[in-house]
Amino acid sequence: MKTTAGLASTISRRRPSLLGVVGLVIGVLFAIPAGFVVVRAIRLEAPIGDTWSEIDGPLWRTIQLAFLVSASAAVLGTLLAWVTVRTDLPFRRVWRVVLVLPLVLPSFVGAGAFIAGIAPGGIIHEVLTSVGVTPPRRFRGLGASWFVLTAFTYPYVLLPVSARLSALRSSHEEGARMLGFGPRQAFMRVTLPEIRPSIVAGALLVFLYTLSEFGAVQLLGYDTLTRVIFATRTANRAVSFSAALALLVLAIAVVTLERRLRGRFTPDAKAAAVAHRPTELGWRKVPGTLTCAAALGVGLIIPISSLATWAQRGIRNGTVDYGDLVSPAVNTAFVSVIAAVITVAVVLPIAIETTRRPNFTSSIAAGAVLGGFAIPGLVIALALAVIALNAPGVGWLYQSLALLIIGYIIHFGSQALASTEQAVRSVPERVREQARLLEPSALRRAARVDLPLMRPGLLSGAGLVMLATLKELPATLLLSPIGFSSLATEIWGGFGEGFYAETGVASLLLIAVSASLTWLLVLRPSMRR
């Protein structure tokens, strides 16, 4: 016990290396947007009563929507996880893969697809009309936002709960059934307490996602804090920064709670190797299959069918100009690759320190990087834009591609950090010691030994940043140079103006790229496990 305490004390007192100092500086840079929002909001240019009256309603609507979406996603994601992991549902392995696919659709694309589908000429409008049902005249407000965001966020609960259920021994459930408990009672009394931390963690992630959502709620006409920030960013910055501070406080509270709950779940490695005896559903196979089909239909099939219908119509009528998509597609690919490469390079010093020489400064730096993902992209973009516009010496960054990439790096650095840390751990200490004996130059050792071994993890981290950058909307809208457009901004603008045919083609292109990266980075690794 003393030895462990002494080791921990030595680690905590260990002086940071030069690389650690570099990592700390990087961490400070990551924290600048959040700090700037706090300082700017405290130094309000208007009475607090006036700003509060502007954000009071949107604040409560934001919290209401986040609670509703996270609760419904928790219920749906948990139900789908249990049905596809612990029962004899037909084709359950196939369902486990395809039910994750709604992740490939950005929420604003999904919202726009439903709007286009319900519009006259849309596939939903035509199907409802053909069966004698009057299509809704409007698809807006709280109900529409709740429905759409639940359909595209439940996989954030499905994935961790499925992983936890796969690692749980089934002996306790079998014992409960031997005592006379039915499947529902066994689940409520035995299984649910074991998977509750995973459910809560996934629900909190959905809550955080909903807090920062901009494109979908804007298209669906639901007034939240993100709408206030975007609408008042130039006309009334006191209100804009007050709303940004409220959103920042909510996000930090959710992340803090999630990190506290994360430590309660420690997977049992032995349990992962135990074969589960599936619960027999009997006649419940039919409603179970229908539930899976409904979730997949709403979250993937209907939106893609809606987009494909409009795209096909535009292609057939000759109203789609493919030349208009070349520039946004090239811009999207360019900034995604550049942001991915730079982000991995930026977080690599921090990853090396946290894995090989853990100390207080490396923990602070890593915390700052992880905090960047908790801050909504709109808040980061607002802070960077105002800093570039007003701070001396950095005015040249305003409305530049460099500032846009900086925003991506700060917001998505955490997605690269975990993979980069794993990449650093993939280089065994024994190999590093032998390399030091054979090659005195640290740069040559890094190029010939470390980087080749770390390459898979680094590529995975870069791929995650690329996937996030492809779908990022608010930061791109606020920080893009004049005349710069990405697929995300083209799609969002097209839905807002009602150009469904052109937007359908662009959306399908974005979904295809997103689906490819999701398969490579999420689905294929999970299937190997």
KACORMO-V696163 format. One record per backbone hydrogen bond with DSSP energy under -0.5 kcal/mol. CO is the residue of the C=O (numbers start at 1). NH is the residue of the N-H. E is the energy in kcal/mol with one decimal. If there is no record, write none. Layout:
BEGIN
co	nh	e
CO	NH	E
CO	NH	E
END
This chain:
BEGIN
co	nh	e
1	5	-2.2
2	6	-2.9
3	7	-2.4
4	8	-2.4
5	9	-2.4
6	10	-2.4
7	11	-2.4
8	12	-2.3
9	13	-1.6
10	14	-0.8
11	14	-0.6
17	21	-2.1
18	22	-2.3
19	23	-2.4
20	24	-2.3
21	25	-2.4
22	26	-2.2
23	27	-2.4
24	28	-2.3
25	29	-2.1
26	30	-2.0
27	31	-1.4
28	32	-0.7
29	32	-0.7
31	35	-2.4
32	36	-2.9
33	37	-2.2
34	38	-2.0
35	39	-2.5
36	40	-2.9
37	41	-2.3
38	42	-2.0
39	43	-1.9
42	44	-1.5
47	50	-0.6
47	51	-1.8
48	52	-2.5
49	53	-1.8
50	54	-0.9
51	55	-1.5
52	56	-2.1
55	59	-2.4
56	60	-1.9
57	61	-2.3
58	62	-2.4
58	225	-0.6
59	63	-2.2
60	64	-2.6
61	65	-2.5
62	66	-2.4
63	67	-2.5
64	68	-2.4
65	69	-2.8
66	70	-2.3
67	71	-2.2
68	72	-2.4
69	73	-2.7
70	74	-1.9
71	75	-2.1
72	76	-2.6
73	77	-2.8
74	78	-2.0
75	79	-2.3
76	80	-2.5
77	81	-2.0
78	82	-2.5
79	83	-2.4
80	84	-2.1
81	85	-1.4
82	86	-2.3
83	87	-0.5
83	89	-0.6
86	279	-3.1
89	92	-1.2
91	95	-2.3
92	96	-2.1
93	97	-1.0
94	97	-0.6
94	98	-2.5
95	99	-2.3
97	100	-1.2
98	101	-1.1
100	103	-1.9
101	104	-2.5
102	105	-1.3
104	106	-0.6
106	109	-0.6
106	110	-2.3
107	111	-2.6
108	112	-2.2
109	113	-2.3
110	114	-1.9
111	115	-2.2
112	116	-2.7
113	117	-2.1
114	118	-2.0
115	119	-1.4
117	125	-2.6
119	122	-2.9
122	126	-2.3
123	127	-2.4
124	128	-2.5
125	129	-2.2
126	130	-2.2
127	131	-1.1
128	133	-2.9
129	132	-1.4
133	135	-0.5
140	144	-0.6
141	145	-2.2
142	146	-2.9
143	147	-2.4
144	148	-2.6
145	149	-2.5
146	150	-1.9
147	151	-1.9
148	152	-1.2
149	153	-1.0
150	153	-0.6
150	154	-1.5
153	156	-1.9
154	157	-1.7
154	158	-2.5
155	159	-2.5
157	161	-2.0
158	162	-2.4
159	163	-2.1
160	164	-2.2
161	165	-2.7
162	166	-2.2
163	167	-1.1
164	168	-0.8
165	168	-0.6
170	174	-2.4
171	175	-2.4
172	176	-2.2
173	177	-2.3
174	178	-2.0
175	179	-1.2
176	181	-2.2
177	180	-1.4
182	186	-2.8
183	187	-2.1
184	188	-2.4
185	189	-2.4
186	190	-2.1
186	191	-1.4
187	192	-3.3
190	194	-0.7
191	194	-0.8
191	195	-1.8
192	196	-1.3
195	199	-2.2
196	200	-2.8
197	201	-2.4
198	202	-2.4
199	203	-2.6
200	204	-2.6
201	205	-1.7
202	206	-2.0
203	207	-2.5
204	208	-2.5
205	209	-2.3
206	210	-2.6
207	211	-2.2
208	212	-1.6
209	213	-0.5
210	213	-0.8
214	218	-2.2
215	219	-2.3
216	220	-2.2
217	222	-2.5
218	221	-1.0
220	141	-2.9
221	223	-0.6
222	224	-0.9
224	228	-1.6
225	229	-2.6
226	230	-2.2
227	231	-2.6
228	232	-2.1
230	233	-0.6
232	236	-1.6
236	240	-2.1
237	241	-2.8
238	242	-1.7
239	243	-2.5
240	244	-2.1
241	245	-2.3
242	246	-2.2
243	247	-2.3
244	248	-2.4
245	249	-2.6
246	250	-2.1
247	251	-2.3
248	252	-2.6
249	253	-2.2
250	254	-2.1
251	255	-2.5
252	256	-2.5
253	257	-2.1
254	258	-2.5
255	259	-2.4
256	260	-1.7
257	261	-2.0
258	262	-1.8
259	263	-0.9
261	264	-1.6
262	265	-1.3
264	266	-0.7
265	267	-0.5
267	269	-0.8
268	272	-1.2
270	273	-1.2
271	274	-1.4
276	278	-0.8
279	88	-1.8
279	281	-0.5
281	284	-2.0
282	285	-1.7
283	286	-1.1
283	287	-0.5
284	288	-2.3
285	289	-2.6
286	290	-2.5
287	291	-2.2
288	292	-2.0
289	293	-2.6
290	294	-2.4
291	295	-2.4
292	296	-2.4
293	297	-2.6
294	298	-2.7
295	299	-2.2
296	300	-1.8
296	301	-1.8
297	302	-3.3
300	304	-2.2
301	305	-2.6
302	306	-2.5
303	307	-2.4
304	308	-3.0
305	309	-2.2
306	310	-1.8
307	311	-2.6
308	312	-2.8
309	313	-2.1
310	314	-2.4
311	315	-2.5
312	316	-2.5
313	317	-2.0
314	318	-0.7
314	319	-2.0
314	320	-1.0
315	318	-0.5
319	321	-0.6
320	322	-0.8
321	324	-1.5
322	325	-1.4
322	326	-0.8
323	326	-0.5
323	327	-0.7
324	328	-0.6
325	329	-2.2
326	330	-2.7
327	331	-2.8
328	332	-2.5
328	487	-0.7
329	333	-2.4
330	334	-2.6
331	335	-2.6
332	336	-2.0
333	337	-2.2
334	338	-2.5
335	339	-2.6
336	340	-2.2
337	341	-2.6
338	342	-2.4
339	343	-2.4
340	344	-2.0
341	345	-2.0
342	346	-2.5
343	347	-2.3
344	348	-1.2
345	349	-0.6
347	351	-2.4
348	352	-2.4
349	353	-1.9
350	354	-2.6
351	355	-1.5
352	356	-2.6
352	357	-0.7
353	357	-1.3
359	363	-1.8
360	364	-2.0
361	365	-2.6
362	366	-2.5
363	367	-2.3
364	368	-2.2
365	369	-2.0
366	370	-2.6
367	371	-2.1
368	372	-0.9
369	372	-0.8
369	373	-0.6
369	414	-0.5
370	373	-0.9
370	374	-0.8
371	375	-1.4
376	379	-0.6
376	380	-2.0
377	381	-2.6
378	382	-2.3
379	383	-2.4
380	384	-2.5
381	385	-2.4
382	386	-2.2
383	387	-2.4
384	388	-2.6
385	389	-1.6
386	390	-1.7
387	391	-3.0
391	394	-1.1
394	397	-2.0
395	398	-1.3
397	400	-1.4
400	404	-1.5
401	405	-2.2
402	406	-2.3
403	407	-2.3
404	408	-1.9
405	409	-2.6
406	410	-2.5
407	411	-2.2
408	412	-2.7
409	413	-1.1
412	415	-0.7
412	416	-0.8
413	416	-0.6
413	417	-1.7
414	418	-1.2
415	419	-0.5
416	420	-2.3
417	421	-2.7
418	422	-2.0
419	423	-2.1
420	424	-2.2
421	425	-2.1
422	426	-1.0
424	427	-1.4
426	428	-0.8
428	432	-1.9
429	433	-2.4
430	434	-2.2
431	435	-2.2
432	436	-1.9
433	437	-1.5
434	438	-1.7
435	439	-2.6
441	445	-2.1
442	446	-2.3
443	447	-2.2
444	448	-2.7
445	449	-2.5
445	450	-1.7
446	451	-3.0
449	453	-1.4
450	454	-2.3
451	455	-1.3
454	458	-2.4
455	459	-2.7
456	460	-2.0
457	461	-2.2
458	462	-2.4
459	463	-2.5
460	464	-2.1
461	465	-1.8
462	466	-2.4
463	467	-2.5
464	468	-2.1
465	469	-2.6
466	470	-2.4
467	471	-1.0
468	472	-0.7
469	472	-0.7
473	477	-2.4
474	478	-2.1
475	479	-2.2
476	480	-1.5
481	484	-2.1
486	490	-2.4
487	491	-2.5
488	492	-2.4
489	493	-2.4
490	494	-2.3
491	495	-2.5
492	496	-2.0
493	497	-1.6
494	498	-0.8
494	499	-2.3
495	498	-0.7
498	500	-1.6
499	503	-2.0
500	504	-2.2
501	505	-1.4
502	506	-1.8
503	507	-2.6
504	508	-2.3
505	509	-1.9
506	510	-2.3
507	511	-2.7
508	512	-2.2
509	513	-1.9
510	514	-2.6
511	515	-3.0
512	516	-1.9
513	517	-2.1
514	518	-2.5
515	519	-2.4
516	520	-2.0
517	521	-2.6
518	522	-2.4
518	523	-2.0
519	524	-2.7
522	526	-1.5
523	527	-2.1
524	528	-1.6
525	529	-1.3
END
